[in-house]
């Protein structure tokens, strides 16, 4: 009975505290960090090199004022009883090898967690103000984690948990990357741990626990996974290339092009992505179209393709084009992953359907056409409506299972322009949003598929692509 009750308590704490913890990017070279980790000796060691999936460097930081303890004294207190800081409703440290106290190199623990996910670790480093654990065979992760206390200015202390790890196996990768259960459980565990350490210090916690993450993909997919990816890519590319021989645009054959303004203001949390964090106004172009091309009285999948110029930054070089493709989907937790035919351009919901990676989180993007404007899903009606007044949509972002949060406004401006003679084509794989790499198999398939269709269209006499306007950037 302990685990169901414990998971309920953990879920309540996560909703109340951990879910709102700000998460930021570290902006470090994770692969370089991993390369600096020594090869650990001993049996059953499961280091990052033995893991699967992306590499993650994670850092949890809490600042403490007024503690009577030194850095060494605080780390000794933590090491003496790890369960004093751990959320024991979901994670209990059980020493299985080594003296009862104090914590020493070579000691082993099993971290008991809900379900079949007990996580064995070994102490591999012990310093006056820090200690480090390495994961062992059978752990959900493959890597190392360090607990340390640094001296801060004005007699303060900084407690830091920092890890370098990958998923231990494919199931763990699915739980972390796909479903997100392991990710949120981990966030709750270590933010709770940091909060408890601040309490154990006898001082006062300053601000919130800071969570920083950096992620990098590793090109080490097994032969079987590579074969699946190549097979899926070939199937999609060949199918759509064949369709392009029959109709130059297999989907969204006719549409209207408009000027657009993106008014961005960020969200309540920091994503580490300029498009989601900045306060600015950008100029771009948008194409609205019906995917199948059915007669307007019938519902169809509606598409909203957006293109703009990303402003240059100090570390990103010159301006670059960015593209975002949205289509009518549901907006619920399940519905956002499913296409949904619609009968109105507005009001309706447009979603990215496929995910992007923002740090250690997979996110979806969307646009919500507001309810006060009713526009039937007819190109002629759309042109007339936008001639009369701009079509307004709220730009929104959400994690796979989280709530949608507004980060800006999209204003679609008249007059409409047809693209029957000058084809406006999109390929977001070639024009990515800065800081938002595509995530998942079908995102990887998208680029080669678009290339195949556009190459086939050129060979079969498709009109010359429309010259891109140079969207402007307006000062906020």
MODA-V567608 format. One line per field, one symbol per residue. phi: phi as a letter, one per 40 degrees, with the letter a starting at -180 (. if undefined). psi: psi as a letter, one per 30 degrees, with the letter a starting at -180 (. if undefined). burial: # if it has 16 or more other C-alpha atoms within 10 Angstrom, else .. A space follows every 10 residues. Layout:
phi: ???
psi: ???
burial: ???
This chain:
phi: .ccdcccccc ccccccbcdc ccbbccfbcc cccccccccc cgcgcbcdcc cbgccbbbbb bbbbbgcccc dccccccccc acccbccccb abcbcbahcc accadgcbbb ccbdgcbcbc bbcbaabdba abbbcbdhcc bbibabbabb cbcfgcbbcb bbbbabccac cccccccccg ccccccdccc ccdccccccc cgbbccgccc bbabbacbcb dcdccccccc cccccccccc ccccccadbd bfcbabbbca bbbbbgbcbc bgbdccbcba bbbabbbbab ccgcddccca ccbbbbbacc ccbdbbgcca cbbbbbacbc bcdcccbbca cbbbcacabb bcgccbbbgc bcbbbaabcc ccbbbccbcc ccdcccccad cbbccbbacd bcccbcbibb bcbcccbcbc bbccbbaccc bccdgbccbh dccccdddcc dccccccccc gcdddccccc dcbbcc
psi: feeeeeeeee eeeeeedeeg kkklkehlje eeeeffkljk lllgkileff alalkkkkkk kkkkkgkfll eeeeeeeefe jffffkjfff jkkjkfklle llklkfkklk jklkahhkjk lkkfkjlegl lkkkllkflf ljalkkklkk kllhglljkk kkljllkeae eeeeeeedeg eeeeeeeeef eeeeeeeeef fgakkjalkk kkkkkkkkig kleeeeeeee eeeeeeeeee eeeffekfje lheklkklll kjjkgaaflk fgjeeffljl klkalkkklk eeglkefkll kkkjkkklkk klleggbllk kkkkkllkll fleeffgklj klgkekklkk lfellljjbg kklkllkjkl ffjjjlikee eeeeefeelk kkkkklklle gllkkkgakk jkklllklhe fjkjlkifef ilkkgikkkl efeefeeeee eeeeeeeefg gklkkkkklj klkkk.
burial: ..#..##..# #..#...#.. #.####...# #..#...... ....####.# ########## #####.#.## ##.######. .######### ###.#..... ..##.##### ###....### ####.#..## ########## ########## #....##### #########. .##.####.# .####.#### ########.# #.#.#..### ######.... ........#. ..##.##..# #####..### ########## #######..# ########## ########## #.#..#..## ########## #......... ########## #....##### ########## ########## ########## ..#######. .##.##...# ########## ...####### ######.##. ..##.####. ###.#####. ..#.###### ####.##... .#........ #.#...
